[in-house]
Amino acid sequence: MDKDQILGTVSSIVAEICGVEKDAVNENSTVGDFPAWDSVGHLSILSKVEETYDISFEPEEMMEIEDVKDIVEAVYNILQK
């Protein structure tokens, strides 16, 4: 799976949880860009990503993830292991 595929899926998840159009989400979208992307929304997004890819983020990773690009990188790195 390449990063573009992951970006598409992650963008869909962010859009769904934040209640925005997928077109509004890009790799630079970050916490606070959408009203629903607050700390609780952030955890919801990461939980849905974990569920979708059947992976688990380490607590340190979760603390470092701030935007869509970070989520894509984290998923990609885990899937490469």
N, C-alpha and C positions, 0 to 999 in steps of 0.2 A: 504494500500500500504506500502510495507516495503522499507527499505533503499537501498537494492540491486536493486530493481526495479527502484527506483528513480535514483540511480547511473548509471544504464544502459541508461536511457533516457537522463540524463544530459550529460553523456559522448558522446552520439550521437549528441546532440546539440552543444557541444564544438567542436567536430570533424568537423561537418558541417560548422560552422561559421569560424573556423580556417583553414579549408581546409587541414585537416590531417586525417589519418586513425583512426578509432575508437580505434583500438588496441594501438595507441600512447597515448591515454588519460587514466589516472587513477585518483584515488581520491586525489593524491598528486599533480596533475597537477595544475599549478598556473599561474597567470598573468605573461606574459613575457616568458613562456615556449615555446610558438609558436609565430612566427612573427605577426600573425594576432590578437593575444590576447594582445592587447594594451588597452588603456582606452576606445576607441570607441568599440573595439571588446568585451570588458567586458560588456559594456552597452547592446550591441546586444545580448550577451549570456543571460544576466539576463532578458531582455525583452522577448526573445524567451521562456525562462523557465516560466515566468509569464503567457505568452499566452498559453503555452502547458498545464499548470496545472490550468489555470483560477484563479490565485492568484495575490496578489500584495505585493511586498516587501516594508517595511518601508524604508525611506531614510537612517536611522541609520543602518539598516540591510545591505543595499547595500554598505555602506561605510566599513563595517566589513568583507564582503565576499571577500576572497582573493584566494581561490582555489576550486577545485571541491568538496572536502569534505565539505567545508563551504556552498556551494550551496545546496548540498544534505541535510545537517542538517537544513538549513533554510526552504527548501521545506517541509521536514518531519514535522518540528515543526508547520508550518502553517496548514498543512493538518490534524494534530492531534487536532486542536482547534475545 
